[in-house]
């Protein structure tokens, strides 16, 4: 009786095992065919992250931090004050620049006054030349009359028609007229030399006006620069967004160009997926993309492929590999691809943060 029972149970177990095996083969075949067909029309990768525009907060002038107006993860708007630096040194530089500008303006006024005085001296010396010319003409007339009297008296003295005293007087008058003419000519030459010197001085003072005017413009630029640097003591937000961790404290000294913290802008977010170069063949701009974020595993985000990187990621590395070094090992490269959300106003899209991981499925 026991042998008959065992013989009946064995065929039943064999049938159950066979059924389970057939079901597993059918399920495995169906899964494999589905994956194969899906792979023919899709490219997938999990090497992808959320990206966004991040603006660093960088001071333009050196100074000690006087006040910190923001906190970690604070939402800010464009124009909000982030940091205030101690501006007393900058204010002193503004005053120094303004004082230098006032000095330059005073020098310009002095140069103009000297130029006007030089021009007045030129007019005076030119008037002196005119006076000297008139005196020379009068002296020439006097000399001509004295010469004529001397010639006439010379003839009269020969026949004793005049006295020797009269002749001596005529001769003395002639010599006096000649000497006076010489003196007047010398005086005119001196006045002409003075006019030339005064004219040169006037030209020099006129050039000083140009120099003083150029210095004023330079000092005006210095004042504008000092005021601009003073305005940089108040650091404001260039765009709206969310503040990262604030790594600065009151009293800390900041250098120009030093990155203090960052602001994640509110413009938009996108995904950068790094596909293998072997997946690149059928991918095209505009193809539909399905995104699955690790933060929301049950939700699928619709997106589209918008652009390809001009080079592989290794080309932008700090130390890009050099395949000509003799130690070449072929490694499959990855090409960054930019993917944008089709519905950026989705409430879940707004909850995504830069750096989050996503799975990317591109419909070829």
C-alpha positions as CSV (number, residue, x, y, z in Angstrom):
1,X,0.0,0.0,0.0
2,X,2.8,2.5,0.8
3,X,4.6,1.8,-2.5
4,X,1.4,2.6,-4.4
5,X,1.0,5.9,-2.5
6,X,4.6,7.0,-3.2
7,X,4.2,6.1,-6.8
8,X,1.1,8.3,-7.1
9,X,2.7,11.4,-5.3
10,X,5.9,11.4,-7.5
11,X,4.0,12.3,-10.7
12,X,2.1,15.1,-9.0
13,X,5.4,16.7,-7.7
14,X,6.9,16.4,-11.2
15,X,4.0,18.1,-12.7
16,X,4.2,21.1,-10.2
17,X,7.9,21.5,-10.8
18,X,7.4,21.4,-14.5
19,X,4.6,24.0,-14.4
20,X,6.8,26.3,-12.2
21,X,9.7,25.9,-14.5
22,X,7.7,26.7,-17.6
23,X,6.3,29.7,-15.9
24,X,9.7,30.9,-14.9
25,X,11.0,30.4,-18.5
26,X,8.0,32.3,-19.9
27,X,8.5,35.1,-17.4
28,X,12.2,35.3,-18.0
29,X,11.7,35.2,-21.7
30,X,9.1,37.9,-21.6
31,X,11.3,40.1,-19.3
32,X,14.3,39.6,-21.6
33,X,12.3,40.4,-24.8
34,X,10.8,43.4,-23.1
35,X,14.2,44.7,-22.0
36,X,15.7,44.0,-25.5
37,X,12.9,45.8,-27.2
38,X,13.1,48.7,-24.7
39,X,16.9,48.9,-25.2
40,X,16.5,49.2,-29.0
41,X,14.5,52.4,-28.5
42,X,15.8,53.8,-25.3
43,X,19.2,54.8,-23.7
44,X,19.4,54.9,-19.9
45,X,21.9,56.1,-17.3
46,X,22.0,56.7,-13.6
47,X,25.0,59.0,-13.9
48,X,23.0,62.2,-13.8
49,X,22.5,65.0,-11.3
50,X,20.3,68.1,-10.9
51,X,22.1,71.4,-11.9
52,X,21.3,75.1,-11.3
53,X,22.9,78.5,-11.7
54,X,25.0,79.2,-8.6
55,X,26.3,82.7,-8.0
56,X,29.3,83.2,-5.7
57,X,29.3,86.2,-3.3
58,X,32.7,87.9,-3.8
59,X,33.8,91.2,-2.2
60,X,35.4,93.7,-4.5
61,X,37.3,95.6,-1.8
62,X,39.3,94.4,1.2
63,X,37.9,95.1,4.6
64,X,36.7,93.8,8.0
65,X,33.1,92.4,8.1
66,X,31.0,94.8,10.1
67,X,27.6,93.1,9.8
68,X,26.2,89.9,8.3
69,X,22.6,90.3,7.2
70,X,21.8,86.7,6.0
71,X,21.7,83.2,7.5
72,X,22.1,79.7,6.1
73,X,19.4,78.6,3.6
74,X,17.7,82.1,3.7
75,X,15.6,83.1,0.6
76,X,16.6,86.5,-0.7
77,X,15.6,88.9,-3.4
78,X,17.7,90.8,-5.9
79,X,19.2,93.9,-4.2
80,X,19.0,92.6,-0.6
81,X,21.9,93.5,1.5
82,X,24.1,90.5,2.3
83,X,27.2,91.9,4.1
84,X,28.4,95.3,5.3
85,X,32.2,95.9,5.5
86,X,33.8,98.5,7.7
87,X,34.0,101.6,5.4
88,X,36.0,104.1,7.5
89,X,39.2,103.6,5.5
90,X,37.3,103.9,2.3
91,X,35.6,107.1,3.5
92,X,39.0,108.6,4.3
93,X,40.3,107.8,0.8
94,X,37.3,109.6,-0.6
95,X,38.1,112.7,1.5
96,X,41.8,112.5,0.3
97,X,40.7,112.3,-3.3
98,X,38.4,115.2,-2.9
99,X,41.1,117.3,-1.3
100,X,43.5,116.5,-4.1
101,X,40.8,117.5,-6.6
102,X,40.4,120.9,-4.8
103,X,44.1,121.4,-4.9
104,X,44.2,120.7,-8.6
105,X,41.3,123.1,-9.2
106,X,43.2,125.8,-7.2
107,X,46.3,125.2,-9.4
108,X,44.2,125.7,-12.5
109,X,43.0,129.0,-11.2
110,X,46.5,130.1,-10.4
111,X,47.7,129.1,-13.9
112,X,44.9,131.1,-15.5
113,X,45.8,134.1,-13.4
114,X,49.4,133.9,-14.4
115,X,48.4,133.6,-18.0
116,X,46.2,136.7,-17.8
117,X,49.1,138.6,-16.1
118,X,51.5,137.5,-18.8
119,X,49.1,138.6,-21.5
120,X,48.8,142.0,-19.8
121,X,52.6,142.3,-19.7
122,X,52.8,141.5,-23.4
123,X,50.3,144.3,-24.1
124,X,52.4,146.7,-21.9
125,X,55.7,145.8,-23.6
126,X,54.1,146.1,-27.0
127,X,52.8,149.6,-26.1
128,X,56.4,150.4,-24.9
129,X,57.7,149.3,-28.4
130,X,55.2,151.7,-30.0
131,X,56.3,154.5,-27.7
132,X,60.0,153.7,-28.5
133,X,59.2,153.8,-32.2
134,X,57.6,157.2,-31.9
135,X,60.6,158.5,-29.8
136,X,63.0,157.1,-32.4
137,X,61.2,158.9,-35.2
138,X,61.3,162.2,-33.3
139,X,65.0,161.6,-32.6
140,X,65.7,161.0,-36.3
141,X,64.0,164.3,-37.1
142,X,66.0,166.1,-34.4
143,X,69.2,164.5,-35.8
144,X,68.4,165.5,-39.3
145,X,67.8,169.1,-38.3
146,X,70.9,169.1,-36.1
147,X,72.9,167.7,-39.1
148,X,71.6,170.3,-41.4
149,X,72.5,173.1,-38.9
150,X,76.0,171.5,-38.5
151,X,76.6,171.4,-42.3
152,X,75.4,175.0,-42.7
153,X,77.5,176.2,-39.8
154,X,80.5,174.4,-41.2
155,X,80.3,176.5,-44.3
156,X,79.8,179.7,-42.4
157,X,82.7,179.1,-40.1
158,X,85.1,179.0,-43.0
159,X,84.5,182.6,-44.0
160,X,84.1,183.6,-40.3
161,X,80.4,184.5,-40.7
162,X,79.7,182.9,-37.3
163,X,81.6,182.6,-34.2
164,X,83.4,179.5,-33.1
165,X,81.0,179.2,-30.2
166,X,78.0,179.0,-32.5
167,X,79.7,176.3,-34.5
168,X,80.6,174.3,-31.4
169,X,77.0,174.5,-30.2
170,X,75.8,173.2,-33.6
171,X,78.3,170.4,-33.4
172,X,77.4,169.5,-29.9
173,X,73.7,169.5,-30.8
174,X,74.4,167.1,-33.7
175,X,76.4,164.7,-31.4
176,X,73.7,164.9,-28.8
177,X,71.0,164.0,-31.3
178,X,73.1,161.1,-32.6
179,X,73.6,159.7,-29.1
180,X,70.0,160.1,-28.2
181,X,69.0,158.2,-31.3
182,X,71.4,155.4,-30.3
183,X,70.0,155.3,-26.8
184,X,66.4,155.1,-28.1
185,X,67.3,152.3,-30.5
186,X,69.0,150.3,-27.7
187,X,65.9,150.9,-25.4
188,X,63.6,149.6,-28.2
189,X,65.8,146.5,-28.6
190,X,65.6,145.8,-24.8
191,X,61.8,146.3,-24.9
192,X,61.6,143.9,-27.8
193,X,63.6,141.3,-25.9
194,X,61.4,141.7,-22.9
195,X,58.3,141.3,-25.1
196,X,59.8,138.0,-26.5
197,X,60.5,136.8,-22.9
198,X,57.1,137.7,-21.7
199,X,55.5,136.0,-24.7
200,X,57.5,132.8,-24.0
201,X,56.4,133.0,-20.4
202,X,52.8,133.4,-21.5
203,X,53.1,130.3,-23.7
204,X,54.5,128.4,-20.7
205,X,51.7,129.5,-18.4
206,X,49.2,128.7,-21.1
207,X,50.6,125.1,-21.3
208,X,50.3,124.9,-17.5
209,X,46.6,125.5,-17.9
210,X,46.3,122.4,-20.0
211,X,48.4,120.4,-17.6
212,X,46.3,121.6,-14.6
213,X,43.1,120.7,-16.5
214,X,44.4,117.2,-17.2
215,X,45.3,116.8,-13.5
216,X,41.8,117.9,-12.5
217,X,40.3,115.2,-14.8
218,X,42.6,112.6,-13.2
219,X,41.7,113.7,-9.7
220,X,38.0,113.6,-10.7
221,X,38.5,110.0,-11.8
222,X,40.3,109.3,-8.5
223,X,37.3,110.7,-6.6
224,X,34.8,108.6,-8.7
225,X,36.9,105.5,-8.0
226,X,37.1,106.2,-4.3
227,X,33.3,106.7,-4.1
228,X,32.8,103.5,-6.1
229,X,35.0,101.5,-3.7
230,X,33.1,103.0,-0.8
231,X,29.9,101.7,-2.3
232,X,31.4,98.2,-2.6
233,X,31.5,98.2,1.3
234,X,27.8,97.2,1.1
235,X,27.5,93.8,-0.7
236,X,24.1,93.1,-2.2
237,X,22.5,90.2,-4.0
238,X,22.8,90.4,-7.8
239,X,19.9,87.9,-8.3
240,X,17.1,86.3,-6.3
241,X,17.7,82.9,-4.8
242,X,18.6,80.9,-1.7
243,X,21.7,81.4,0.4
244,X,24.1,78.5,1.0
245,X,26.0,78.0,4.2
246,X,27.4,81.4,5.3
247,X,31.0,80.9,6.0
248,X,31.8,84.4,7.4
249,X,31.6,86.0,10.8
250,X,31.6,89.6,12.0
251,X,35.2,90.9,12.4
252,X,36.6,88.6,9.7
253,X,39.0,90.2,7.2
254,X,38.0,89.6,3.6
255,X,40.2,90.0,0.5
256,X,39.0,91.2,-2.9
257,X,38.0,88.2,-5.0
258,X,37.6,85.9,-1.9
259,X,34.6,83.6,-2.3
260,X,32.5,84.0,0.9
261,X,29.4,81.9,0.2
262,X,27.1,81.2,-2.8
263,X,23.5,81.9,-3.9
264,X,21.5,79.2,-5.7
265,X,19.5,81.3,-8.2
266,X,15.8,80.9,-8.8
267,X,16.0,81.0,-12.6
268,X,15.6,77.3,-13.3
269,X,17.1,73.8,-12.9
270,X,18.1,71.2,-15.4
271,X,19.8,67.8,-15.5
272,X,23.3,66.9,-16.7
273,X,23.5,63.2,-17.6
274,X,26.8,61.6,-18.5
275,X,26.2,59.0,-21.2
276,X,28.8,56.6,-22.5
277,X,30.1,57.4,-25.9
278,X,28.8,54.0,-27.0
279,X,25.2,55.3,-26.3
280,X,25.6,58.4,-28.3
281,X,24.9,57.1,-31.8
282,X,21.1,57.5,-32.0
283,X,20.7,60.4,-29.5
284,X,19.4,63.6,-31.0
285,X,18.4,67.1,-29.7
286,X,14.7,67.3,-28.9
287,X,14.1,63.7,-28.0
288,X,11.7,62.9,-25.2
289,X,13.2,62.1,-21.8
290,X,11.8,60.5,-18.7
291,X,13.5,61.4,-15.4
292,X,13.2,59.5,-12.1
293,X,14.6,61.3,-9.0
294,X,15.8,59.4,-6.1
295,X,14.0,61.9,-3.8
296,X,10.7,61.0,-5.5
297,X,11.0,57.4,-6.6
298,X,7.3,57.1,-7.5
299,X,7.2,60.1,-9.8
300,X,8.3,60.4,-13.4
301,X,9.3,63.9,-14.7
302,X,8.9,64.7,-18.4
303,X,11.8,66.4,-20.0
304,X,13.6,66.7,-23.3
305,X,17.2,66.6,-24.5
306,X,18.4,70.1,-25.4
307,X,22.1,70.1,-26.0
308,X,25.4,68.1,-26.0
309,X,28.7,69.1,-24.4
310,X,31.4,70.1,-26.9
311,X,33.8,67.6,-25.3
312,X,33.8,64.7,-22.9
313,X,34.0,65.2,-19.2
314,X,37.6,64.2,-19.0
315,X,38.7,67.0,-21.2
316,X,37.5,69.5,-18.6
317,X,39.2,67.8,-15.7
318,X,41.9,69.6,-13.7
319,X,44.5,67.1,-15.1
320,X,43.1,65.8,-18.4
321,X,44.5,62.4,-19.5
322,X,47.3,62.4,-22.1
323,X,47.0,59.4,-24.3
324,X,50.4,60.1,-25.9
325,X,52.2,59.4,-22.6
326,X,52.8,55.8,-23.5
327,X,50.6,54.4,-20.7
328,X,47.4,54.3,-22.8
329,X,44.5,52.3,-21.5
330,X,41.3,52.6,-23.4
331,X,38.5,53.8,-21.1
332,X,34.9,54.4,-22.3
333,X,34.4,58.1,-22.1
334,X,31.3,59.9,-21.0
335,X,29.7,62.9,-22.8
336,X,27.7,65.3,-20.7
337,X,24.2,65.9,-22.0
338,X,21.9,68.7,-20.9
339,X,18.2,67.8,-20.3
340,X,15.6,70.4,-19.4
341,X,12.3,69.8,-17.7
342,X,9.2,70.0,-19.9
343,X,7.1,71.3,-17.0
344,X,9.3,73.5,-14.8
345,X,6.3,74.9,-12.9
346,X,5.6,71.4,-11.4
347,X,5.5,71.6,-7.6
348,X,7.8,68.6,-7.3
349,X,10.3,70.1,-9.8
350,X,10.6,73.2,-7.6
351,X,11.5,70.9,-4.7
352,X,14.5,69.4,-6.5
353,X,17.9,70.7,-5.4
354,X,21.2,70.9,-7.3
355,X,23.3,67.8,-6.8
356,X,20.4,65.3,-6.4
357,X,20.7,62.1,-8.3
358,X,18.3,61.1,-11.1
359,X,17.8,58.2,-13.5
360,X,17.5,59.2,-17.1
361,X,15.6,57.4,-19.9
362,X,15.9,58.9,-23.4
363,X,13.3,57.8,-25.9
364,X,15.2,57.4,-29.2
